[in-house]
Amino acid sequence: MRILIVDDSRAVRTRMVRLLSGVEGVEVVGQAAEAQTAIASIQELKPEVVVLDLSLPDGSGLDVLKVFPVNTQRPQFLVFTNWATAQHRRKCLEAGAAHFFDKAHDVERLLDVVAAMGRSNGHSAGKPAPAGQQ
């Protein structure tokens, strides 16, 4: 499963590459630190999954989500943020995020979800997450 990591922090991107590379079947195909770079990378690299921060220097993860309409062929977006408020969660899920994770508490949960996605025979980019997995 091809994954792109989008986060403005180099330290977070490096940590995520290390952690996700340890998940069977995962290939980290790229990294981006800004919204515009993320959009271009998604279009060019065609990852199946994007781990997406909300706080980016030239916009937000929500801006990135909105570029890729829900009912089109698109990656699964896993929002991974320090802005883990109910309002941010709602906006991201409404914009089509498959999952929403708090950086302070949900690293293991994020890894578990990625591992489950990789094991799933029915996984494909653009397929909505089953109810209850958000």
MODELLER restraints for C-alpha pairs under 7 A, 6 or more apart:
rsr = mdl.restraints
at = mdl.atoms
rsr.add(forms.Gaussian(group=physical.xy_distance, feature=features.Distance(at['CA:1:A'], at['CA:25:A']), mean=5.84, stdev=0.5))
rsr.add(forms.Gaussian(group=physical.xy_distance, feature=features.Distance(at['CA:1:A'], at['CA:26:A']), mean=4.85, stdev=0.5))
rsr.add(forms.Gaussian(group=physical.xy_distance, feature=features.Distance(at['CA:1:A'], at['CA:27:A']), mean=5.95, stdev=0.5))
rsr.add(forms.Gaussian(group=physical.xy_distance, feature=features.Distance(at['CA:1:A'], at['CA:48:A']), mean=6.29, stdev=0.5))
rsr.add(forms.Gaussian(group=physical.xy_distance, feature=features.Distance(at['CA:1:A'], at['CA:118:A']), mean=6.11, stdev=0.5))
rsr.add(forms.Gaussian(group=physical.xy_distance, feature=features.Distance(at['CA:2:A'], at['CA:26:A']), mean=6.17, stdev=0.5))
rsr.add(forms.Gaussian(group=physical.xy_distance, feature=features.Distance(at['CA:2:A'], at['CA:27:A']), mean=4.98, stdev=0.5))
rsr.add(forms.Gaussian(group=physical.xy_distance, feature=features.Distance(at['CA:2:A'], at['CA:28:A']), mean=5.91, stdev=0.5))
rsr.add(forms.Gaussian(group=physical.xy_distance, feature=features.Distance(at['CA:2:A'], at['CA:29:A']), mean=5.99, stdev=0.5))
rsr.add(forms.Gaussian(group=physical.xy_distance, feature=features.Distance(at['CA:2:A'], at['CA:47:A']), mean=4.83, stdev=0.5))
rsr.add(forms.Gaussian(group=physical.xy_distance, feature=features.Distance(at['CA:2:A'], at['CA:48:A']), mean=5.29, stdev=0.5))
rsr.add(forms.Gaussian(group=physical.xy_distance, feature=features.Distance(at['CA:2:A'], at['CA:49:A']), mean=6.39, stdev=0.5))
rsr.add(forms.Gaussian(group=physical.xy_distance, feature=features.Distance(at['CA:3:A'], at['CA:27:A']), mean=6.09, stdev=0.5))
rsr.add(forms.Gaussian(group=physical.xy_distance, feature=features.Distance(at['CA:3:A'], at['CA:28:A']), mean=4.72, stdev=0.5))
rsr.add(forms.Gaussian(group=physical.xy_distance, feature=features.Distance(at['CA:3:A'], at['CA:29:A']), mean=5.73, stdev=0.5))
rsr.add(forms.Gaussian(group=physical.xy_distance, feature=features.Distance(at['CA:3:A'], at['CA:47:A']), mean=5.25, stdev=0.5))
rsr.add(forms.Gaussian(group=physical.xy_distance, feature=features.Distance(at['CA:3:A'], at['CA:48:A']), mean=6.10, stdev=0.5))
rsr.add(forms.Gaussian(group=physical.xy_distance, feature=features.Distance(at['CA:3:A'], at['CA:49:A']), mean=4.78, stdev=0.5))
rsr.add(forms.Gaussian(group=physical.xy_distance, feature=features.Distance(at['CA:3:A'], at['CA:50:A']), mean=5.62, stdev=0.5))
rsr.add(forms.Gaussian(group=physical.xy_distance, feature=features.Distance(at['CA:4:A'], at['CA:28:A']), mean=5.93, stdev=0.5))
rsr.add(forms.Gaussian(group=physical.xy_distance, feature=features.Distance(at['CA:4:A'], at['CA:29:A']), mean=5.74, stdev=0.5))
rsr.add(forms.Gaussian(group=physical.xy_distance, feature=features.Distance(at['CA:4:A'], at['CA:30:A']), mean=4.94, stdev=0.5))
rsr.add(forms.Gaussian(group=physical.xy_distance, feature=features.Distance(at['CA:4:A'], at['CA:31:A']), mean=5.64, stdev=0.5))
rsr.add(forms.Gaussian(group=physical.xy_distance, feature=features.Distance(at['CA:4:A'], at['CA:47:A']), mean=6.05, stdev=0.5))
rsr.add(forms.Gaussian(group=physical.xy_distance, feature=features.Distance(at['CA:4:A'], at['CA:49:A']), mean=6.44, stdev=0.5))
rsr.add(forms.Gaussian(group=physical.xy_distance, feature=features.Distance(at['CA:4:A'], at['CA:50:A']), mean=4.79, stdev=0.5))
rsr.add(forms.Gaussian(group=physical.xy_distance, feature=features.Distance(at['CA:4:A'], at['CA:51:A']), mean=6.30, stdev=0.5))
rsr.add(forms.Gaussian(group=physical.xy_distance, feature=features.Distance(at['CA:5:A'], at['CA:13:A']), mean=6.48, stdev=0.5))
rsr.add(forms.Gaussian(group=physical.xy_distance, feature=features.Distance(at['CA:5:A'], at['CA:30:A']), mean=6.44, stdev=0.5))
rsr.add(forms.Gaussian(group=physical.xy_distance, feature=features.Distance(at['CA:5:A'], at['CA:31:A']), mean=4.75, stdev=0.5))
rsr.add(forms.Gaussian(group=physical.xy_distance, feature=features.Distance(at['CA:5:A'], at['CA:32:A']), mean=6.36, stdev=0.5))
rsr.add(forms.Gaussian(group=physical.xy_distance, feature=features.Distance(at['CA:5:A'], at['CA:50:A']), mean=5.90, stdev=0.5))
rsr.add(forms.Gaussian(group=physical.xy_distance, feature=features.Distance(at['CA:5:A'], at['CA:51:A']), mean=4.90, stdev=0.5))
rsr.add(forms.Gaussian(group=physical.xy_distance, feature=features.Distance(at['CA:5:A'], at['CA:52:A']), mean=6.37, stdev=0.5))
rsr.add(forms.Gaussian(group=physical.xy_distance, feature=features.Distance(at['CA:6:A'], at['CA:31:A']), mean=5.73, stdev=0.5))
rsr.add(forms.Gaussian(group=physical.xy_distance, feature=features.Distance(at['CA:6:A'], at['CA:32:A']), mean=4.71, stdev=0.5))
rsr.add(forms.Gaussian(group=physical.xy_distance, feature=features.Distance(at['CA:6:A'], at['CA:33:A']), mean=5.72, stdev=0.5))
rsr.add(forms.Gaussian(group=physical.xy_distance, feature=features.Distance(at['CA:6:A'], at['CA:38:A']), mean=6.36, stdev=0.5))
rsr.add(forms.Gaussian(group=physical.xy_distance, feature=features.Distance(at['CA:6:A'], at['CA:51:A']), mean=6.00, stdev=0.5))
rsr.add(forms.Gaussian(group=physical.xy_distance, feature=features.Distance(at['CA:6:A'], at['CA:52:A']), mean=4.86, stdev=0.5))
rsr.add(forms.Gaussian(group=physical.xy_distance, feature=features.Distance(at['CA:6:A'], at['CA:53:A']), mean=6.00, stdev=0.5))
rsr.add(forms.Gaussian(group=physical.xy_distance, feature=features.Distance(at['CA:7:A'], at['CA:13:A']), mean=6.13, stdev=0.5))
rsr.add(forms.Gaussian(group=physical.xy_distance, feature=features.Distance(at['CA:7:A'], at['CA:32:A']), mean=6.43, stdev=0.5))
rsr.add(forms.Gaussian(group=physical.xy_distance, feature=features.Distance(at['CA:7:A'], at['CA:33:A']), mean=5.03, stdev=0.5))
rsr.add(forms.Gaussian(group=physical.xy_distance, feature=features.Distance(at['CA:7:A'], at['CA:52:A']), mean=6.43, stdev=0.5))
rsr.add(forms.Gaussian(group=physical.xy_distance, feature=features.Distance(at['CA:7:A'], at['CA:53:A']), mean=5.07, stdev=0.5))
rsr.add(forms.Gaussian(group=physical.xy_distance, feature=features.Distance(at['CA:7:A'], at['CA:56:A']), mean=6.82, stdev=0.5))
rsr.add(forms.Gaussian(group=physical.xy_distance, feature=features.Distance(at['CA:8:A'], at['CA:33:A']), mean=4.25, stdev=0.5))
rsr.add(forms.Gaussian(group=physical.xy_distance, feature=features.Distance(at['CA:8:A'], at['CA:34:A']), mean=6.35, stdev=0.5))
rsr.add(forms.Gaussian(group=physical.xy_distance, feature=features.Distance(at['CA:8:A'], at['CA:56:A']), mean=5.47, stdev=0.5))
rsr.add(forms.Gaussian(group=physical.xy_distance, feature=features.Distance(at['CA:8:A'], at['CA:57:A']), mean=6.90, stdev=0.5))
rsr.add(forms.Gaussian(group=physical.xy_distance, feature=features.Distance(at['CA:9:A'], at['CA:33:A']), mean=7.00, stdev=0.5))
rsr.add(forms.Gaussian(group=physical.xy_distance, feature=features.Distance(at['CA:17:A'], at['CA:28:A']), mean=6.52, stdev=0.5))
rsr.add(forms.Gaussian(group=physical.xy_distance, feature=features.Distance(at['CA:20:A'], at['CA:26:A']), mean=6.66, stdev=0.5))
rsr.add(forms.Gaussian(group=physical.xy_distance, feature=features.Distance(at['CA:20:A'], at['CA:111:A']), mean=6.92, stdev=0.5))
rsr.add(forms.Gaussian(group=physical.xy_distance, feature=features.Distance(at['CA:21:A'], at['CA:27:A']), mean=6.38, stdev=0.5))
rsr.add(forms.Gaussian(group=physical.xy_distance, feature=features.Distance(at['CA:21:A'], at['CA:28:A']), mean=6.66, stdev=0.5))
rsr.add(forms.Gaussian(group=physical.xy_distance, feature=features.Distance(at['CA:23:A'], at['CA:115:A']), mean=6.15, stdev=0.5))
rsr.add(forms.Gaussian(group=physical.xy_distance, feature=features.Distance(at['CA:25:A'], at['CA:118:A']), mean=6.18, stdev=0.5))
rsr.add(forms.Gaussian(group=physical.xy_distance, feature=features.Distance(at['CA:32:A'], at['CA:38:A']), mean=5.25, stdev=0.5))
rsr.add(forms.Gaussian(group=physical.xy_distance, feature=features.Distance(at['CA:33:A'], at['CA:56:A']), mean=6.84, stdev=0.5))
rsr.add(forms.Gaussian(group=physical.xy_distance, feature=features.Distance(at['CA:34:A'], at['CA:56:A']), mean=5.39, stdev=0.5))
rsr.add(forms.Gaussian(group=physical.xy_distance, feature=features.Distance(at['CA:34:A'], at['CA:57:A']), mean=5.89, stdev=0.5))
rsr.add(forms.Gaussian(group=physical.xy_distance, feature=features.Distance(at['CA:34:A'], at['CA:58:A']), mean=5.93, stdev=0.5))
rsr.add(forms.Gaussian(group=physical.xy_distance, feature=features.Distance(at['CA:35:A'], at['CA:56:A']), mean=6.16, stdev=0.5))
rsr.add(forms.Gaussian(group=physical.xy_distance, feature=features.Distance(at['CA:35:A'], at['CA:58:A']), mean=5.98, stdev=0.5))
rsr.add(forms.Gaussian(group=physical.xy_distance, feature=features.Distance(at['CA:35:A'], at['CA:59:A']), mean=5.75, stdev=0.5))
rsr.add(forms.Gaussian(group=physical.xy_distance, feature=features.Distance(at['CA:35:A'], at['CA:60:A']), mean=6.32, stdev=0.5))
rsr.add(forms.Gaussian(group=physical.xy_distance, feature=features.Distance(at['CA:35:A'], at['CA:61:A']), mean=6.69, stdev=0.5))
rsr.add(forms.Gaussian(group=physical.xy_distance, feature=features.Distance(at['CA:35:A'], at['CA:64:A']), mean=6.06, stdev=0.5))
rsr.add(forms.Gaussian(group=physical.xy_distance, feature=features.Distance(at['CA:39:A'], at['CA:64:A']), mean=6.25, stdev=0.5))
rsr.add(forms.Gaussian(group=physical.xy_distance, feature=features.Distance(at['CA:47:A'], at['CA:75:A']), mean=6.15, stdev=0.5))
rsr.add(forms.Gaussian(group=physical.xy_distance, feature=features.Distance(at['CA:48:A'], at['CA:75:A']), mean=4.55, stdev=0.5))
rsr.add(forms.Gaussian(group=physical.xy_distance, feature=features.Distance(at['CA:48:A'], at['CA:76:A']), mean=6.20, stdev=0.5))
rsr.add(forms.Gaussian(group=physical.xy_distance, feature=features.Distance(at['CA:48:A'], at['CA:125:A']), mean=4.91, stdev=0.5))
rsr.add(forms.Gaussian(group=physical.xy_distance, feature=features.Distance(at['CA:49:A'], at['CA:75:A']), mean=4.98, stdev=0.5))
rsr.add(forms.Gaussian(group=physical.xy_distance, feature=features.Distance(at['CA:49:A'], at['CA:76:A']), mean=4.68, stdev=0.5))
rsr.add(forms.Gaussian(group=physical.xy_distance, feature=features.Distance(at['CA:49:A'], at['CA:77:A']), mean=5.89, stdev=0.5))
rsr.add(forms.Gaussian(group=physical.xy_distance, feature=features.Distance(at['CA:50:A'], at['CA:75:A']), mean=6.44, stdev=0.5))
rsr.add(forms.Gaussian(group=physical.xy_distance, feature=features.Distance(at['CA:50:A'], at['CA:76:A']), mean=6.22, stdev=0.5))
rsr.add(forms.Gaussian(group=physical.xy_distance, feature=features.Distance(at['CA:50:A'], at['CA:77:A']), mean=4.88, stdev=0.5))
rsr.add(forms.Gaussian(group=physical.xy_distance, feature=features.Distance(at['CA:50:A'], at['CA:78:A']), mean=6.04, stdev=0.5))
rsr.add(forms.Gaussian(group=physical.xy_distance, feature=features.Distance(at['CA:51:A'], at['CA:77:A']), mean=6.13, stdev=0.5))
rsr.add(forms.Gaussian(group=physical.xy_distance, feature=features.Distance(at['CA:51:A'], at['CA:78:A']), mean=4.79, stdev=0.5))
rsr.add(forms.Gaussian(group=physical.xy_distance, feature=features.Distance(at['CA:51:A'], at['CA:79:A']), mean=5.88, stdev=0.5))
rsr.add(forms.Gaussian(group=physical.xy_distance, feature=features.Distance(at['CA:51:A'], at['CA:80:A']), mean=6.40, stdev=0.5))
rsr.add(forms.Gaussian(group=physical.xy_distance, feature=features.Distance(at['CA:52:A'], at['CA:61:A']), mean=6.07, stdev=0.5))
rsr.add(forms.Gaussian(group=physical.xy_distance, feature=features.Distance(at['CA:52:A'], at['CA:77:A']), mean=6.67, stdev=0.5))
rsr.add(forms.Gaussian(group=physical.xy_distance, feature=features.Distance(at['CA:52:A'], at['CA:78:A']), mean=5.92, stdev=0.5))
rsr.add(forms.Gaussian(group=physical.xy_distance, feature=features.Distance(at['CA:52:A'], at['CA:79:A']), mean=4.66, stdev=0.5))
rsr.add(forms.Gaussian(group=physical.xy_distance, feature=features.Distance(at['CA:52:A'], at['CA:80:A']), mean=5.67, stdev=0.5))
rsr.add(forms.Gaussian(group=physical.xy_distance, feature=features.Distance(at['CA:53:A'], at['CA:61:A']), mean=5.63, stdev=0.5))
rsr.add(forms.Gaussian(group=physical.xy_distance, feature=features.Distance(at['CA:53:A'], at['CA:79:A']), mean=5.80, stdev=0.5))
rsr.add(forms.Gaussian(group=physical.xy_distance, feature=features.Distance(at['CA:53:A'], at['CA:80:A']), mean=5.12, stdev=0.5))
rsr.add(forms.Gaussian(group=physical.xy_distance, feature=features.Distance(at['CA:53:A'], at['CA:81:A']), mean=5.06, stdev=0.5))
rsr.add(forms.Gaussian(group=physical.xy_distance, feature=features.Distance(at['CA:54:A'], at['CA:60:A']), mean=4.98, stdev=0.5))
rsr.add(forms.Gaussian(group=physical.xy_distance, feature=features.Distance(at['CA:54:A'], at['CA:61:A']), mean=4.03, stdev=0.5))
rsr.add(forms.Gaussian(group=physical.xy_distance, feature=features.Distance(at['CA:54:A'], at['CA:62:A']), mean=6.36, stdev=0.5))
rsr.add(forms.Gaussian(group=physical.xy_distance, feature=features.Distance(at['CA:54:A'], at['CA:81:A']), mean=5.87, stdev=0.5))
rsr.add(forms.Gaussian(group=physical.xy_distance, feature=features.Distance(at['CA:55:A'], at['CA:61:A']), mean=6.51, stdev=0.5))
rsr.add(forms.Gaussian(group=physical.xy_distance, feature=features.Distance(at['CA:62:A'], at['CA:92:A']), mean=6.37, stdev=0.5))
rsr.add(forms.Gaussian(group=physical.xy_distance, feature=features.Distance(at['CA:65:A'], at['CA:95:A']), mean=6.25, stdev=0.5))
rsr.add(forms.Gaussian(group=physical.xy_distance, feature=features.Distance(at['CA:65:A'], at['CA:96:A']), mean=6.95, stdev=0.5))
rsr.add(forms.Gaussian(group=physical.xy_distance, feature=features.Distance(at['CA:66:A'], at['CA:95:A']), mean=6.25, stdev=0.5))
rsr.add(forms.Gaussian(group=physical.xy_distance, feature=features.Distance(at['CA:68:A'], at['CA:74:A']), mean=6.47, stdev=0.5))
rsr.add(forms.Gaussian(group=physical.xy_distance, feature=features.Distance(at['CA:70:A'], at['CA:96:A']), mean=5.50, stdev=0.5))
rsr.add(forms.Gaussian(group=physical.xy_distance, feature=features.Distance(at['CA:72:A'], at['CA:126:A']), mean=6.42, stdev=0.5))
rsr.add(forms.Gaussian(group=physical.xy_distance, feature=features.Distance(at['CA:73:A'], at['CA:125:A']), mean=6.41, stdev=0.5))
rsr.add(forms.Gaussian(group=physical.xy_distance, feature=features.Distance(at['CA:73:A'], at['CA:126:A']), mean=4.71, stdev=0.5))
rsr.add(forms.Gaussian(group=physical.xy_distance, feature=features.Distance(at['CA:74:A'], at['CA:125:A']), mean=5.50, stdev=0.5))
rsr.add(forms.Gaussian(group=physical.xy_distance, feature=features.Distance(at['CA:74:A'], at['CA:126:A']), mean=4.39, stdev=0.5))
rsr.add(forms.Gaussian(group=physical.xy_distance, feature=features.Distance(at['CA:75:A'], at['CA:125:A']), mean=4.61, stdev=0.5))
rsr.add(forms.Gaussian(group=physical.xy_distance, feature=features.Distance(at['CA:75:A'], at['CA:126:A']), mean=5.35, stdev=0.5))
rsr.add(forms.Gaussian(group=physical.xy_distance, feature=features.Distance(at['CA:76:A'], at['CA:97:A']), mean=6.92, stdev=0.5))
rsr.add(forms.Gaussian(group=physical.xy_distance, feature=features.Distance(at['CA:76:A'], at['CA:98:A']), mean=5.94, stdev=0.5))
rsr.add(forms.Gaussian(group=physical.xy_distance, feature=features.Distance(at['CA:76:A'], at['CA:125:A']), mean=5.98, stdev=0.5))
rsr.add(forms.Gaussian(group=physical.xy_distance, feature=features.Distance(at['CA:76:A'], at['CA:126:A']), mean=6.14, stdev=0.5))
rsr.add(forms.Gaussian(group=physical.xy_distance, feature=features.Distance(at['CA:77:A'], at['CA:97:A']), mean=4.87, stdev=0.5))
rsr.add(forms.Gaussian(group=physical.xy_distance, feature=features.Distance(at['CA:77:A'], at['CA:98:A']), mean=5.54, stdev=0.5))
rsr.add(forms.Gaussian(group=physical.xy_distance, feature=features.Distance(at['CA:77:A'], at['CA:99:A']), mean=6.94, stdev=0.5))
rsr.add(forms.Gaussian(group=physical.xy_distance, feature=features.Distance(at['CA:78:A'], at['CA:97:A']), mean=6.08, stdev=0.5))
rsr.add(forms.Gaussian(group=physical.xy_distance, feature=features.Distance(at['CA:78:A'], at['CA:98:A']), mean=5.87, stdev=0.5))
rsr.add(forms.Gaussian(group=physical.xy_distance, feature=features.Distance(at['CA:78:A'], at['CA:99:A']), mean=4.91, stdev=0.5))
rsr.add(forms.Gaussian(group=physical.xy_distance, feature=features.Distance(at['CA:78:A'], at['CA:100:A']), mean=5.94, stdev=0.5))
rsr.add(forms.Gaussian(group=physical.xy_distance, feature=features.Distance(at['CA:79:A'], at['CA:97:A']), mean=6.68, stdev=0.5))
rsr.add(forms.Gaussian(group=physical.xy_distance, feature=features.Distance(at['CA:79:A'], at['CA:99:A']), mean=6.19, stdev=0.5))
rsr.add(forms.Gaussian(group=physical.xy_distance, feature=features.Distance(at['CA:79:A'], at['CA:100:A']), mean=4.71, stdev=0.5))
rsr.add(forms.Gaussian(group=physical.xy_distance, feature=features.Distance(at['CA:79:A'], at['CA:101:A']), mean=5.93, stdev=0.5))
rsr.add(forms.Gaussian(group=physical.xy_distance, feature=features.Distance(at['CA:80:A'], at['CA:100:A']), mean=6.19, stdev=0.5))
rsr.add(forms.Gaussian(group=physical.xy_distance, feature=features.Distance(at['CA:80:A'], at['CA:101:A']), mean=4.74, stdev=0.5))
rsr.add(forms.Gaussian(group=physical.xy_distance, feature=features.Distance(at['CA:80:A'], at['CA:102:A']), mean=5.91, stdev=0.5))
rsr.add(forms.Gaussian(group=physical.xy_distance, feature=features.Distance(at['CA:80:A'], at['CA:103:A']), mean=5.85, stdev=0.5))
rsr.add(forms.Gaussian(group=physical.xy_distance, feature=features.Distance(at['CA:81:A'], at['CA:101:A']), mean=6.38, stdev=0.5))
rsr.add(forms.Gaussian(group=physical.xy_distance, feature=features.Distance(at['CA:81:A'], at['CA:102:A']), mean=5.34, stdev=0.5))
rsr.add(forms.Gaussian(group=physical.xy_distance, feature=features.Distance(at['CA:81:A'], at['CA:103:A']), mean=5.23, stdev=0.5))
rsr.add(forms.Gaussian(group=physical.xy_distance, feature=features.Distance(at['CA:82:A'], at['CA:102:A']), mean=5.79, stdev=0.5))
rsr.add(forms.Gaussian(group=physical.xy_distance, feature=features.Distance(at['CA:82:A'], at['CA:103:A']), mean=5.36, stdev=0.5))
rsr.add(forms.Gaussian(group=physical.xy_distance, feature=features.Distance(at['CA:82:A'], at['CA:104:A']), mean=6.75, stdev=0.5))
rsr.add(forms.Gaussian(group=physical.xy_distance, feature=features.Distance(at['CA:84:A'], at['CA:102:A']), mean=5.23, stdev=0.5))
rsr.add(forms.Gaussian(group=physical.xy_distance, feature=features.Distance(at['CA:89:A'], at['CA:100:A']), mean=6.22, stdev=0.5))
rsr.add(forms.Gaussian(group=physical.xy_distance, feature=features.Distance(at['CA:98:A'], at['CA:128:A']), mean=6.73, stdev=0.5))
rsr.add(forms.Gaussian(group=physical.xy_distance, feature=features.Distance(at['CA:98:A'], at['CA:129:A']), mean=5.42, stdev=0.5))
rsr.add(forms.Gaussian(group=physical.xy_distance, feature=features.Distance(at['CA:98:A'], at['CA:134:A']), mean=6.08, stdev=0.5))
rsr.add(forms.Gaussian(group=physical.xy_distance, feature=features.Distance(at['CA:99:A'], at['CA:133:A']), mean=6.82, stdev=0.5))
rsr.add(forms.Gaussian(group=physical.xy_distance, feature=features.Distance(at['CA:99:A'], at['CA:134:A']), mean=4.53, stdev=0.5))
rsr.add(forms.Gaussian(group=physical.xy_distance, feature=features.Distance(at['CA:100:A'], at['CA:134:A']), mean=6.45, stdev=0.5))
rsr.add(forms.Gaussian(group=physical.xy_distance, feature=features.Distance(at['CA:101:A'], at['CA:110:A']), mean=6.80, stdev=0.5))
rsr.add(forms.Gaussian(group=physical.xy_distance, feature=features.Distance(at['CA:117:A'], at['CA:123:A']), mean=6.31, stdev=0.5))
